[in-house]
Each structure stands twice: as structure tokens, then as C-alpha cells.
Amino acid sequence: MEDAYARSVSEVLDFFGVEPTKGLTDVQVAQHARDYGRNVLPEERRAPFLKLVLKQFDDLLVKILIVAAIVSFILALINGETGLTAFLEPSVILMILAANAAVGVITETNAEKALVELRAYQADVATVLRNGCFSIIPATELVPGDVVEISVGCKIPADMRMIEMLSNELRVDQAILTGESCSVEKELESAIATKAVYQDKTNILFSGTVVVCGRARAVVVGVGTNTAMGSIRDSMLQTEDEVTPLKKKLDEFGTFLAKVIAGICVLVWIVNIGHFRDPSHGGFLQGAIHYFKIAVALAVAAIPEGLPAVVTTCLALGTKRMARLNAIVRSLPSVETLGCTTVICSDKTGTLTTNMMSVSKVCVVHSVNRSPLIAEYSVSGTTYAPKGTIFDSNGSPIDLPAQLPCLLHLAMCSALCNDSILQYNPDKGNYEKIGESTEVALRVLAEKVGLPGYDSMPSSLNMLSKHERASYCNHYWEDQLKKISVAEFTRDRKMMSVLCSRNQLQIMFLKGAPESIISRCTSVLCNDDGSTAPLTASTRAELELRLQSFAGKETLRCLAMALKMMPVGQQTLSYDDEKDLTFIGLVGMLDPPREEVRNAMLSCMNAGIRVIVVTGDNKSTAESLYCKIGAFDDMVDFVGRSYTASEFEELPPLQQTLALQRMALFTRVEPSHKKMLVEALQHQNEVVAMTGDGVNDAPALKKADIGIAMGSGTAVAKSASDMVLADDNFATIVAAVAEGRAIYNNTKQFIRYMISSNIGEVVCIFVAAVLGIPDTLAPVQLLWVNLVTDGLPATAIGFNKQDSDVMKAKPRKVNEAVVTGWLFFRYLVIGAYVGLATIAGFIWWFVYAENGPKLPYSELMNFDSCSTRETTYPCSIFDDRHPSTVSMTVLVVVEMFNALNNLSENQSLLVIPPWSNLWLLGSIILTMLLHVLILYVHPLSILFSVTPLSWSDWAAVLYLSFPVIIIDEVLKFFSRKSSSGLRFAFRFRRPDLLPKREVRDK
């Protein structure tokens, strides 16, 4: 029944054909079960494990690698290779791909847990009326039309319409569904709101929420997927995970690289068609296979096999740093997504605020005989910790608040008219509440006021242990004034009263709604001398003005307190006693903003990130909080900046688009609105981070580019999120954004390093094939260079320090390329030098080396015809392992120098020296040690087709490698000095060759 909230009790009961005193019959239960289904959230069919595994290989670069591995293995078998040599290259490639697939499968499996954990919020049993008798049955057996009785502590088993109140009031904590900071009062009357949201449906009890006060009966109107919890499940199933910006860029890079690889491979094969019949190959087919092997080697050289592993490693390093900031990352790619976040949709309660109700203002009557008539005090402290200072209207601290009569009696009333508990949790290291937030706030106020009669009171209290300090003053008043009788809060009176006794003196303390308390007062307690004076019309008017200011302009939740001297010996209270009261004071409380939020908001503004506060609370409360944060002093009013969900939905599409561009507050929202907001912002090309803690937030968290759950939130929200804030603090998000930007900068640096290195390998193989000289490097040698010598330094580049101005730049565009035109030209130059230096090392050994054959260059170019003509040297010289060892060593050393170039994009090594990143220096040393190991340890040298080098060989290697530093220093110099001119001069004409960086807004 969709509109049960708008129907009367009798209409709902008639709809299901149920009598409220008898419930459903067995026949009706069976019929309703067939019509409406079971009260369970059905399990969603999980993707088969094999399908999840295969999904991880659905990537162009990965497919090219798999093909290269298979072809390499087949060619090895055709050539008669057996053992470790034949399997090494394909095995290493497949191991890397398997490791990355495992990470992907684990991530996807974690994401499915959110749907499983949603069932934990379903009740286990329900007390149901059937056939005129109450019985306890499994909640899964409930059907629409069942009459259910609920009481304090019950978890609501299905969506139900209230039909009978069995106590003075019924309050329900529905924060997991709506995000409201306080429990909600339920009533029997039908709701008249059009387009009602969950908060408007005050007669509906929602499945999964918890009763915190009262007892009532209700009729089931929705079960299973037809409940509020069921709609959240459906929304989560319809939400597809967004591809991260970095993944998009890497996919684009992979597509581009695949085209380049295919083109160069075909070109190499075609260029060498004339050599297919060379006698050294033993026939046309053998020659074709030989040059096909070269093409495969070229593919292996061009593909950065280590890129997936290095990206994963760098992101993992980032997650460790973020964990220290209390940001626990559940999805690795989300680390980088933070860096380009343009909008943060932040929950209000618990994220921007402490989610700890605190008394912030106190109003008392100072004196009726002299000015000022009213005295106002402000109270510091934003948590449940009994620490804080009371300030007068001039901002001066009150040293001994308990010496002031009104503040003293406010503290007594706060401690005695109270059923809550304030305690210290040593495990969590903070103060916690049991009971209603407003009552705990009054207990904390009593602690801040302190006790009378001790000049050293504040310092004496601070000497207590935290466990003793939590409620020391409250316990004092409870010991001094023994409770005799209590008149509980009722909806019609809107107050609570307590009769206390001390030394033959009996006092009644009262707290409640200000309008109810003040209307029953006939006198006031004066704060200057503790006297009692009649409550005049002018004093009453002044108090009402202060109340309007507190409740209206400052949107504080207000309570008034009063007392009355009672006859000695009275043991009970009646409602008739609650008159002729003496007014003590007025307290205003709020869920205060966190102290660090203001600076965090300012950091967001400086970084070009917009913050939208999204909350289930009402509009005025959210606007007041926005003002209290203090970071938006330029905002004169909220016209066009603040919308309720209903107001936003009523706007025409064009106005909705414009409203989204200026929106700062989005209030009275339910789960579907949060998801709608995320989708609308994403359609405007915004990168959206969404925070949340309740079950209601799960669909939006899953839909957002990065979902951020609160550490104190529900398991469902955490499972649907990409990141969890251990401290629930908005400032942590901002710190994480800065870390995300730094991680992207480092990721960009090592991707550029790997591109330039791989360009060098491609140039090496391509030029060798064009010149017609022997194979410069074997495929297994290329694999060694790509995995070990490229991987270690590239990973170490991830340790480059965060720039000091990382949060002063605007967010990068989502479609900004990893490598831009001018940078790609720079790395083409570097790559070309790397490749040519490698070829030069190979030729040097044949032509100039002291221990080489010193052949004429022409002989080297005609090596393939050596066996068909007479020569002064043996043809076996072309199978010597020395030249390829020199080439491989040149390639390794030149890439180590190139790694130093990547300490900064444009800064010289003289400005940012190598020792600024000790991890990089360490990785270079380790890489060189590993390389020396394969050169000089016999089994490894055989495996990698290398041989030990002499001192003269090493000298030649250094001469050929070091110039890469000089070349890049020159290119960096031009980048710094003539960025605009050079960038124009070397800009690519083909716009589709590489994705270009958009011009940033200044």
C-alpha cells in the first residue's frame, strides 16, 4: 500500500480487511502471503567466480600481453627450445596478469557484501496479533495486514502504519534511513504533505529502524522489497560502479599504444620482406618467422608489462599514507580519484558536526530592579567531554559559574530532571552517551558549571580520572537531593518534573518546552542576588524575544527550566502541582560544527572544490550550521543556494541545471534524492565525492565517483563505499584530497618514465631491423629490463614528496591527458636517444671494442649472407653474447639516469637533487646489483644470454648513457623558459593521437 501515510487508520484497516482487536485469520494470512510475497530481501544471484576472473582480462593492453605471451611460447617451441628458456617470458607475463586479476576479483567480491549486510537490519522476530491472540513469530512470516505490537528496543520488522498509541508518546531512531540527528516522534494522524518524503511520513514505522521510547500497535503495509529498506536494495542493484579517471586515461593510453604497436610491428615485417629469402634463415618461411619474432619482441618492448603492477603499488603506498590520516581506502583506484574531485557532497550530522548535542547558550533573568534585565551566557565545548568554559555577554570567562544562583540551579535541574547516562569509554578514548542526546547535553552542562563552595573547583575536578570526572557533579546533586517522585514527559504537557528532598526541604524541578514552562511561571529567580521576584509582563515579553532569537535566528533546540518549593512530607506529584512555578532559565543547544571544519572548507575553496551539504534535517537548521561554520562570510543570503528536495524537484529542467551550479545546501532528502543529486552533478562533468553513514546513503555512495563512509556508520554504508573515515571528520577528506593529488602527480611521473623507457626499446629494435644488423636484444632480455630495471625505479618515483602548493591549484580536468603533446615530444627525444644509445653500444662492440672483432660496418650490415661468402672472420661471431650484453647494460644504465630525470617534471637536478628521494636512489642501487648478478653469476648469465663485461666495456656504457641527463636538462630548461612558444611549436596536429590537456581556469 503506497499511500498508507495519507490514509486514516480505518481506511488502512479496511483496505487489508483486518480488525484491530483480532488481527488476521489464518486464511487471510495465507492469501496475503500469496498476494504480497514473503518479508525477506531476496538474495541476488552472484556472478560466477569464473566470470569474475575473465572480466579482469577484458582490457586491451592485457589482451595484447596475453597474445604476445602465447605467440612467444609457440615460436619457442617451433624453434625447438625447451625447458626454462621457452617458458620464462610467457610465464612471467601470465603471473603478473594473474596477480592483477586477483586484486580485481577481491575488490568486486567486497562490493557485493553491501547487499548481504543490508539483511542484518531486518528484525528477527515480531509480536503479532492473529486470530485474536498475540504470538511471537519470525519476522519473515509477516504479511501486509498483520497487526504488530512494538515497544522500546524493538527493531521494526516491516513498513507499518501506526493504528494505536499505548504510551504517552512513541519515538523512533530512523537515522540509518533519513540521517536525522534526533529521534523522531510518531503519531496516528494521516499526513497531508504532497510528494511526502520519509521525514513527512510521521505515522509510518520503517523497516530496520529502532523504537527508543514508548509502545504502540501498527498494521503492516509493506514487506520485503516493498519496504523503504527494499527500495534501497533495488537502488544499489541498479547502480553501476563508475570507472575512475585514471582508469579511463590508462585505457585511452592502452588503445593508443595498441595502434602504435600494431603499426610498427607490421612496418618492421614489411620493411624486411626482402630479407625473408636470406640464406641464413634457411628459406622464405623461416625468414618470415624470424622477422615475425622480431615483431613480437617489438610488441613486448612497447608494452609496459610492469605498468599495472607499478600503478597498483603506488596506489597501495598512497593508501598507507592515507591510513595515517584516518582515511581507510577500500578501493585502490579511488585514491587517485580524490585528486580530481570537484564537488564534495557532505553529510551534515557527524561529519561537519560532532553528532554530540551541546548546550551553547543560556539565558537567565539577571535582575528585575536594575539593568540589564536579562543575562546571556555562551558555553564552549563541542563534544560530550565535561570540559568547557562559560562566558558572559562580553565574552569574558566566568571563573566560578556555580557561584551564580541561576547557573547553579540550572545545573541542579539538569542533573535531576534526567534519565540519561554520561560515561567514559577507555577503549575508544572518548565520552559516550546512553539515552537521548538532549538529556546528555544537560548532564555535560552540569559538569561545566561545577559545584559551589570551592574556590579551587575547576582545578580540583581536573585532577579526577576521566572515568570519575564524566558525571562527578551530576552524582553529587543526585546524592544531595534524593528523588522521591517523577512525572514523566507527556505530549500534552510537554514537560517533565521531579520531586526531590534534602534536609526536610522538598523541591520540584521541571524542564520542558519553553512555551509550556514560561506560561506556568509566576515568579523568576534573579541571578544577581538569588532572590525571587514576580514575573511581570515586560519580563515575560523579554524572555519570549530571547526565545524567538534562540529558536529562530540561531535555530537552537530550546528547553526552559523551573522550580517550586513543595510542602514537607509530600511523596507524590500530580499534574496540578505544575503551576505557580519559579523560572530559572532558558538553555539553547545544537549539534555543533567541528572546530577544524572551517579551515577544511577554506582549503576546499582555495583548491577549487565546491562543498554541498546534504542532510535529512530541515532547511533552517542546515542554513544556521552553514553560517556557524564561518567559512562563508561572503554569502549574504541563501537564495538560489539552498533547496529542499521537494523544492528542487519542482524546478523545470533548465533551472535545475542552473541550481546545481550554485547549490550549497540540499535538505529534507531521502535516499533517492542523494543518488539523483550525484547523477545530476556527474552529467555536468563533475567528479563527485559523497559522504554518508546510514543504510540510506548506500546507493549514493556506490554511484558517486568516490563514496566516503563514516567509521561509526553502518556496515552497509562501509561496504558500498570506496573509503572509510575512521574519525568521521570532514577535515580528513580534505587531507585525503591533497594526498590523492600528490599520488596522481607521482603516478604521472612514473608513467612518463616508463613511456620514455619503452620508446627507447622500440627505437632500438626498429632501427636494428631497418639497418639490417643482428638482433640487438633477445626477448628475455627485454622482459628483464621492463620488469626489474623499469619496475623498481618507477615504484620509487611514487615516493616523491607532496608539493607545498598541491591544494592551491584547481582540480584537474577528468579528460586531462596523462602525457600532453609537448611532454610526449620530450619523451620521444629521450626515448630516441635511449634506443640509439643501445644500438650504438651493440655496434661499438663489433667495430671499435678492444676485445671485439673490429669488423667494418658494412660487414655488420651484411651479417645474414656471411655463410654464402668468404670472410676473414668466423660467422659464429654474430652469435657472441658480448654485443647484446653491452646493449642491454647501456639500456639499463641509461634508464637509471632517466629515472633521476623524473624527480620533477620541469625542475633541474641542481634544484631537486637525487638525494631528495632516497627510495629512488636505493632502487637504482638495487637494480644495478641485480643486473651485475645476472652478468657475473653463471646460471643466470646463461638464462639471460649475457656474459661478464670488462672495465673498458663499462666505460663505454657510461659514456653512452650519461648524455641522457644533459639532453633532459636542456629540454627542462626550454620548458621553464619558453613554455608557450615551444608548446605551440611542437604541438601535435593530429588531435586524436593523444588526449590533450584542457586549458585550466585561471
N, C-alpha and C positions, 0 to 999 in steps of 0.2 A: 504494500500500500504506500504509494509515493507521497501522498499529501496528508498523511495522518496528523501532522503537526497543525494543519489548518482546520481539521475536523473536531467537533465536540466529542466528549467521551462516549456519549450514547451512539453517535454516528459510527465511531470506530468499532464499538462492540457489536452493533447491528451488522456492520459490513462482514465481520467474521462469524456472526451467528452465535455469540458466546454470552452466557450470563455471568456477571462479575462475582456472584456468590457461589457458583457451582463449577465454573470453568468448562472446558471442552469435554465431550464424551469420547469414549474410545473410538466410536465410529467416525466422529468428526476428526480426531487426531489422524486416523488412517487416511481419510480423504484429503486433509490438508497436506499431509506428507507427500501424497501423490501429486497434488497440485503445485506445491511450492518447493519441494525438494528438501534435502537434509540441511541441518545447521552446521555445515562444515565448509571451510575454504578448500576446494579440491586441489590435489597435488597436480602441479604442472608437469607434463612429460619432459624429462630432461633429455638434452641432446645426447646421443650415444657417444661413448668415450672415443671411439674411432673417428667419428665425425668431428669431434672437438680437436683431435690431433691433426687430422687432414686440413682443417681450417687454418692451422698455424703455418701451413706451407703454401697458402694461397697468396703469394707475394711474388712479384715479377723477378726481383733480384734473387730470391730464394730458388725460384724455378730455374733460372739461368745457372745457378750454382749446382743444382741437382743434375741438370743436363751435362754440365762440364765434368762433374764427378763421374757420371756413367760413361760418357764418351772417353774420358781419360782411362778408365778401367778397361773398357773394350779394346782401346788402342794398345794398351799394355799387354793384354792377352794376345792380340794379333801379332805383336812383335815378339812373342814368346817369353815375355817377362813373367816371373813367378815370385812367390814369397812376399816379403815385406815391401819390396820396392813397388810392386804392382798395386798393392792395396793402400799404401801410405797416404797418397794425396786424396783419393776419394773417401777414405776412412776419416781423415781429419775434417774434411768439409762436412761430411754427414754427422760427425759428432757435434760440431758447432751448431748445425741446424737442429739437431735433436735437443740440445741444451736450451736453445731459444724457444723451441716448441713446448718444452716442459714448463717454462716460465709462463707462456701464454695460456696453457691448459689450467694451471694452478690459479691464475688470475680470473679466468672465466668461471671456474668452479666456485671461487669465493663469492662472485657476484650472485650466483644462484641461491646462496644461503639466505639472502634477504627475504625471499619468498617463503622459505621454510620457517624462518624466525618470526614471520608475521603471525603464524598459527599460535605462537606462545602467548599472544594477547587474547586468545579466546578462553572463556571461562570453562572450567571442567564440569561443574555441576550447577543445577538450578533448583530452587524451591518452587514447584509448580502446583497449581490448583486444577485437578481433573476429577470429574465425577463427584464433585462436592468435597473432595478430600485433598489435603496438601501432602505432597511427597517430594523427596529429593531424587532427581533423575539426572543422567548425563546431559550436559548442555547440548550435545549433538542431536538429542532426540526432541528438542523443542520444535514446535511448528507455529506458524502465524496463527494468532487467536488464543494461544496459551496465556493464562493469567499467572504472572510470576511475582513473588514477593522478594523484595531486596532490602538490605539493611547495611549498616556501617561495615566497611571492609569488603563488601561483595564486589566481585568483578561482573559487570553487566554481560549476560550471556548472549544477547541478540539485540537488535534495534527494537526498542519498546516505547509505547505511548503511555504516559502516566494516566492512571484512572482513579487512584485513591491515595490520599496522604495519611499515613499512620503515625506521624510525629509533627512537631511544630514546623519543621522545615526539612527539606532534602537538598543536600549539596553534593555535587559530583565533580571529581577531578577529571577533566577531559583535555588536559594539556597535551597528551600524546596525539590527540586528534586535531585540536584547534590551535595549540600553542599559547592559550590564555594563561596568564601568570597566576591567577587565583582560581579557587574552586568556584563552580557555577551553581546558583540556586535554581532548582527546578520547580515547576508549578503545573497546575491542572488545566488552566485556561488555554484555549486554542490561540495560536499565533496568527496575526493578521498581516505580517510583512509579506510583500510581494518579492519574488525571487529570493526567498529566505536562504541564508547561509546557515551552517551548523550552529553558529552562535545565536541566531534568531530563533532556533527551534527549542525553546525553553521547556517544552513539555515532552521532549524526546530524550530517552536514555540510549546512548550509543554503545554498541558492542565494544568490549575491551576497555571501557572507561571504568573508574572505581568510585564507589559511594564513600564519601568521607564524613557525612553527617546525616542522620535521620533514617527513616524507614518508610517504605511505600509499596504500593502494588501497581503493576503496569501490565499492559497486554502486548504480546509480541506482534510486531508489524513487518519485520524483515529478518530473514535468516540467510546464513551462508554468504553467497556472493551478492545478495540483495541488501547488504548492510553497508554502513559507512566504511568499515574495515574491508569489506569485499570490493568496494569501488576503488580503494587504494591499491589492492592487489591487481585488479584489472588494469589500472593506470600504469603500474610497474611493468606488467607484461607487454603493454603497448609501447613502452619506451625503449628505444634502441640506443645503445651506447654510442656516444659521439666519438669520431676519430680525432685524435689530438692534433694540434697544429704541426708539431714536429713530425708526426707520422705522415701527415699529408705532404710535407716538404720532402721527406725521405722517399715517399712513394713517387713523387714527381721526379726527384733526382734519379731514382731507380729506372723509371721509364726513359728518361733522357739518356742515362748511361747505357741502357739496353740497346737503344737505337744506335748510339755511337759504336758500341762493341760490335753489333751485327755488321754495321757498315765497314768498320776497319777489318774485321775478320774476312768478309767477302773480298775486300780490296786486296788484302795480302794474298789471298788464294789466287785471285785473278792476275795480279802482278807477276806471280811466279808460275803461271801456266806453261811458259816457255821452258822452265826448268824441270817439268814433270818427267821428261824423257832422258834426263841426265843419267849417264851410265852408273853413277854412284848409287842411285836409288834402285837399280835393277828392274826397271820397266816403268811404263806410264802410270799404272795403277799404284805401284809402290811410291812413286814420286808424288802422286795426288794425296796419298795417305800421309806422307811425310809432311807436306805443307798444310794438310788438314790438322796435323798435330801441332804445328806452329800456330795455327789459328786458334786452337783450343788453349794453347799456352797463353796466347794473347788475351783470351777471354778471362782466364784465371788471373792474369796480371791486372786486367782492367777492373775486375770486381773486387771491392774491398771486403774480403771474406770476414775480416775481424770487425767490420763496422757494427753489425748487430750486437756482438758481444761487448764492444767498447762503449756503445751508446748505453747499453744496459748497465755496465759497470759504472759509468759516470753518473747515471741517474741514481744508482744504488748508493754511491758516495754522497750524493746530494740528500738522499733520504736520511742518512746517518746524521748529517749536519742539522737537518730539519727536526730530527727527533730530539736533539739537544734544545731546540726552541719550543718543545712541547707540541710539535706538529708531526703526527704519526702517519706516514704515507702508506696507503694500501695498494695503490696502483702506480707503478713506476712512471709511466708516461705523464701522469698528472703533475709530477714535479716540474716539468718543463712548461706545461700548460699555464701554470701560475704566472710565468714570466710575461705572457701576453694578455693577461686578464684585463679587460677594460671596464667591467661592471662587477661589483660585489653586491649581491642581494643578501643582506644580513638579517637574520632573525633578531628581534629586539630582546626578548626575555632571556637572560642568561648569557648572551653574547655581548651585546652593547651594555647590558645592565648586569648586576651581580646576581639577580634572581634571589635576592635576600631583602625582604621588605624592611625598611628602616625608617624610624621617626626622624624627619628632617626639620620640622617646625613645631614650635609650641607657642600657644597664645594664652595669657592669663590676665586677670584684672590686677593692675598694679596698685591703684588707689582710687577711691571714689571722691576723696577730698582734695586732691591736688593732681596736677598734670605730671606725667601722662596718665591717661585713664587705663590704657591697655599696654601691656609689655609683651614684646615678641622675642623669642629666643630661637636660634638656629642650632642644630645638633650635627656634629661631624661624625664620620664613620659610615661606611657603605656595606658592611658585612654584619654577620651575627656575632662577631668578636666584641666582647664588652669593653671596647676601647673607643674613646671619642671625647670630644670637648663640647661644652655648651657655651655658646657665645650670645652676648646681648645684642640689641638692635644696632649698636655702633660697631659690632664686630670684635669687641673685647672679650676675652675668655673669662668665664666665671670660675674662680678658683675653688669655691666650696658651694656647689649648687644646692646641696641638701640643707644649707642654712636659710634658703629662701622658702617660705611657708608653702606657696603654691607648688613649686617644683618638688618639694618633699612629699606633699600629699598626692601629687600625680604619680610619683614613684611608688608610694604605698598602694594606690588604687591599681596601678599597672601590674604589681606583683600579686595582688589578691584576687582581682577580677580576671583570672587567667587559668586556663586548663592546659596550656602548652608546656613543653619541656625544652630547655636550652642546655646542651651538653657539649663537651669537648671530645672529639674523636682523635685519639693519638695516632692511629694508623694513617689517617688522611692529613693529620696536622691542621685541622680546622674545626670551627664550631658548627654544630648541626642542630636542626630543629626537629621536634616531634609535635605535630599539631598544626594549627592554622598560622600562616605567615604573619598576619596582623598581630596575633597574640604574642608571638615570639619577639616581634619588633618592640612591643611594650615591655617585655622582660629585659631586653637589651637596654631600653631607655632607663629602667630602674637601676641597672648596673652603672650606667653612665652618670646618673645623678648621685649615686653613692649613699653613704649613711651620715646622719648628723652627729655632732658632738666631738668629732676628732679633727683637729687641725691638720694632722698628717694623713687624713683619709686616702687621698689619691695614691700616695706613695706606698701606704700600708697595703692597699688592695693589690698593687702591682707585685708585691712580694709573695703573693699566694701562687700555688701551682695553677696551671691552666685549667685543670680539672676542677679545683676548688673555686677558682675565680669565675667560672662560667655562670653560676647562679648564686653567688655568695650573698649579695644584697637581697635578692628575692627570698632566699631561705631565711634570712634574718627577719624580714617582715612577716613571713608565714609562721615563724616561731613566736614572734611578739604578739601578733594578732591572730588568734585561733578562729578558723571558720566554724560558724555554728549552722548556718543555713544558706542555701543558694537558690536564687530564682533564675532559671536558665533563660537564655535568649529566645524570644519568640518573634515571629514575623510581624504581629500586630503591634507589640510594644517596642520592638527594635532596640532592646537594651537587655543587659544582664546585671543582676545585683547580688551582692554578697554581704551577709551579716557576720560581723567579727566581734570578738570580745577581748578586752585587755584591762586587767586591774579594775574590775567592776564597771568598766566603761564599754558601752556597746555602740558600734558604729556600722552604718550601712554604706558600702562603697558601690558606685554604679558606673558603668561605661556603656556607651551605645551611640546611636545615630545622633548627631548634634541637634537636629531639629526636635527630636523626641526628648532629649535630656534638658535642653535650654527651656523648652516650653513648660517643664515641670519644676523649674528652679524659681525660688522666691528670694534668694539671697546669694551673695558671692563671697568667696574667700579672697581677702586682699593680700597681695604679695609683699607689700612694704612692711607691714607690722603683724600680719597673721590674724587680723580682726575680721569679723563677719559684718557685711553691710547689706542693706536691702538692694535687690536687683531692680533698678529703675528702668523706665522705658528707654532713656537715652543710652544707658549701658547695654541693654538688650540689643538696641539698634546697631551699636558699635560692634558688638560681638558677631551679629549677623553679617555685617560688612566684611569683617575679617574672615568669616566662614566662606563667604562668596569668593573672596580673593584666594583662599587656600584651595577650595574645591573647583573653582572656575579657572582663573588665570593660571594657577600653578598645578592644577589637576592632581592635587594631593588627595589621598584617601583619608577622610577626617573622622575622628572619634572625639566625643565630649566625655568628660568625667565629672562626677559629683559625689557628695557625701551627705549623710544625715545622721545626727545623733539619735539613738533609739533608746526606749525605756529599758532600764536594768532588768534583767531576767527574761527578756523576750527570747524565745527559742526558734521561732519560725518567721518566714517572710510571706507576705501576701502582696499582690499587685497594688492594693490600696495603700501600702506603705510608701510606694514610689511617687511621692508628691511632697511639696514644700522642701525641695532639695537645695543644697548649697553648691553653687557652681565652683569647680576647682580650676578647670582649664580645658583647652582645646588642643589636640595633637594632630599634626598632619604627617602622613607617611607616604612613601613611594618606594618603588623598586629602583634604586639609584643607578645612574650610569657609572661604569667602571672608571677609575681615575685616569687610566692610561689610554682610554678610548679617544680623547680629544686629540692628542698628539698623533695617534694612529690615523685618525680621519684626515688630519692636516697632511700627513705623509702621502695618503692616497690622493689627495687633491694635487699635491706637487708632482706626483707620479702620473697624473692624467687618468686616474681611476675614479669612476663615479660610484658612490655608495647609495643603494636604495634600501631603506629599512622596511622589512616585510614582517607584519605581525597580525595576529588574530585579535589584538586589543583594539579598543575604539580609537577613533581619529584624534580626539583632543589629547588623550594620554600620550600617543606617539608624537604628536607635534610638540607637546611640552617637553618630552625627553629630548627631542631634537634640539630644542633651544638650550636645555640644561647642559648638553654636551659641550657647547660653546665653540664649536669649530665652524659654525655657520653664521657668523656675525653679520655677513653681507646679505643674508636672506631677510628681507623686510617682512614678507608675509608668505603664506603657503599657497596662494592662489596659483593654480597650474603646476604645483609641485607635490601636492598631497591629494591622494584619491583613496576612497574606499573601493573595495572590489566591485560593489554594485554600481557606483558612480562611473568607474572605468568601463564596465561592460555596456553601459547605456550610451557611451560616446560613439559617434559614427567612426568608421574605419580610419579615415584620414586624420581625425582628431586624436584617435588612439595612438597613431604613429607619432604625431607631434608630442602628445602627452608623455610617451615613453622616453623621448629625448630630454625631457626636463624633470621627470619624476624623481622625487627624493623619498616619498613615503607611500606605502601601499598597505592599507589597513583593513580590518574585518575580513581577512582572507580565509579560505578553506583550501584543502589540498589541491583541487583542480585549478584554483587561481594561481597558485605558486608555479605549477607546471606551465600554465598558459603564459605567465609573465616571462619565464625562461625562454619559451619558444618564440615569443614575440621579439624579445631582445636579440635572439640568435638570428632571426630573419633580417634584423638591421645590421648584421655582421658584427655584433658584439660578442666578445668572449666572456662568458658568464660564469662566475663562481657563486654558488648558492650554499648558504649555511642552514643547518636545521638540526633538531634533536628528537623530534617526535615521529611516531609512525606516519603522521600526516605529511611529513616532509620527504618521505622516501621517493615518491615518483619524481619530484622536482630535483632531488639530489642526484638521481640517476640520469635525468635528462640534461642537467647542466654540464657545461664543458668540464667543470671540476666541482664535485659535490663535497662539501665540508661538514662532517658530523661533529657533534659535541661529545667530549669524553664522558659526560654524565648523561648522555642521551640514550635512547632505546637501541637495542641490538639491531633492529630493522634498519634504522637510520644509518648506523655504522656500516652495516653490510652493503647498503646501497651507495655508500659514499666512496670517494677516491682518497680522502684524507680525514683524519680524526684529530680534533684539537684536545689534547689531554687536559688543558686548563680552561677550556670553554671561552677563551679570550679573543676578542676581535683583534687586539694588537698582535697576537701571534700570527694571524692571517697575513697582516702587512709584512711582518718579518719573513714569513714564508714566501711572499711575492718577491721580495728582494732576493732571497736565496734562489728562487726559480729563475729570475732574470740572470743572475750570475751563472747558474748552471747552463742556461741556454748559450750565453757568451762563450763558456768553455767548450760546450758541445760543438758550437760553430767553429771554434779554433781547431779542434782535433779532426772535424770532418774536412776542413780545408787542408790540414796536414796530410790526411790520408788521400785526398783527391790529388794533391800535387805529387805525392809519392807514387800513386798508381799511374798518373800521367807519365811519369818518368819511366816506369816499367813498360808501358805501352809503346812509348817512343823508342825504347831500347829494342824491343822485339821487331817493331815495324821497320825501323831504319836498317836493322840487321838483315831483314828479309829483302828489303829494297836493294841494299848494297850487294846482296848475294854472298855474304860471308857466313861461316858456320853458325850454328845456334849459339847465341851468347850465353843464355841461361837455360838450364833444364827446368821443367815444370815443378819438380820437387824443391828446387832452389827458390823459385818464385814464391811457392807456398810458404817456405820458411821465412822469407823476407816479409810477406804480408802478415803472417800470424805473430811472429815473435818480435821482429825488429820494428814493425809498424805498430803492433798492438800495445806493447809496454809503454813507449813514449806517448802514444795517443791517449792512453788511460791517464798517465801522469799529468797531461795538459789539463785534465779535469780538476787538478788541484790548484790551478791559477787562482790568485786571490780575487775577492769581490772588489769591483771598482767602488771608490768612495762616492761617486755620483750616480750609482745604479738606480736610485729611486728619484732622480731628478729628471730623467728622460720620460717621454710619453711611452705608453705601451707600443711595442712593435706591431705592425700590421700582421694579420694572420697569413696573408699571402706574400709576406716578405720572403724573398729567396734566401736560402742558406748561403749561397755563393752568388754575388752580383756580377754584372758584366766586367767592370774594371778589375775586381778581385779575381775573376776567372782568367782574365788575361794575365794577371800577375802570376797566377799559379801555372798557367800554360808555359810561361817563360821559365819558371823554376823547374817545372816538370820536364820541359825540353832539355834544360841543362842536365838534370839528373840522368835522363836517358842517354844523352850524348856523352856524358862523362863515363857512364857504364860501358858504352860501345868503345870509347877511347881507351879504357883500361884493357879491354879484350884485344884491340888492335895493337896497343903498345907492347903487349907481351910477345906477340908474333913478330913484330917489326923491330922493336928497339930494346927489349929486355936483355940484360946480360946473360941470363940463363935460358933465354928463348932461342928459337931457330933463326931469328933475324931475316925473315923472308921479305922479298919485295912485296909491296901492297897488291900488285897485280896477281901474284900467286895466291894470295889470300882470297881474292875475289873469284878465282877460278878453281877453288879447292875441290869442287864436285867432279872436275874432269881429271883429277890427279892420277887416278888408276889407269887412264887411257893414254897417257903420255909419259915420256921420260922426264924425271926430275932429279935434282941434286939432294933431295931430302926424302925421307920415308913418308908415305901418305898417312901413316899412323899418327903423325904429329898433330893431325886435326882432331884426334880423339884424346889428346892430352887434357888432363883436368886442370892444369895451371891457368890457362886463359879465362875459363869460366869462373875459377876461384877468385882471380883478380877482379873480374867484372862484378861478381856477387859481393865481394868485400867493398868495392867502390860504392855499390848501390847501398849497402848497409851504412857505411860511414857518412856518405853524403846525406842520407835520410836522418842520421843523428844530428848533423849540423842543421838540417832543415827543421828539426824539432825545436831547436833553440830559437829559430826564426819565429816560431809560433807562440812565444811567450806573450806577444802582443801583436795586434793586427797592424798597427802603424808605428808603434814606438820602437826606437833603436835599442839594440842590445847594450848600448852605453848608458841608456836611461833605465831600462829594466834588465839588470844583469842576470846571467844564468842562475846564480845562487838565490834569486828571489823565489824560485820554485825548486826546493831541494828534492822533492819527489821526482821531478823530471831529470835532474842530474843523476839521481840514484838509478832510474830506469835506463838511462843511457849507459851507465857503467855496467849494469846487469846485462843489458843487451849485448854489449861488446864482449863481456865474459862468456856469454852463451855462444857467441859467434866464434870466439877463439877456441872454445871447447870442441865445436864440430870440425874446426880446421885441424886441430892437433891431437884429437883422440881418435885412434884408428877405426873402430867400428862405425863411429858416427861419420867420419870423413868418407867412408865407402858408401854409406847410406845416402849422403847428400852429394855425392860425386864431386868432392872437393879434395884439396891437397894442401899441406902446410906451405906458408909463404915465407920468403926470405926478407931481410931488412930492406933491401932495395925495392922489393915488391911493396912493402908497407909504405915506404917513402913516396913511391909513385901514387899509391892510393890516396895519401894525404894531399899531395899536390893537386890531384884531380878533384878531390872532394871539397876542400876548403872554400874555393871561389863561390859556392852557393850562398855563403854568408854575405859576401861582398855584393853579389847581384841583388839579393833581397834587401840589403840595406839601402841600395840605390833606389829600388822600387818603393820602399817605405818613405824615403826622402821625397820622392815625387808625389806620393800620396798625401804627405803632410803639407807640402808647399803649393802644389798646383792641383788640388783635388778636382776642382770644377773643370778646368781645361783638359786634364788628362782623362777624366771620366767621360768627357764628351768625345774626345779624340778616339778612345778605344771602345766606345760603346758598341755592342753588337747590333747589326742591322736586322737580324732575324729576331723578332720579339718572342718567338716560341722556343728559342734554343734553350734559354734558362729563364725561370721566373724572375722578373725584375723587382727590385725593392721600390715600393711607392714612396713618393716624397712625403716626409713626415710634416705634420702640422707644427709650425714654429710656436 
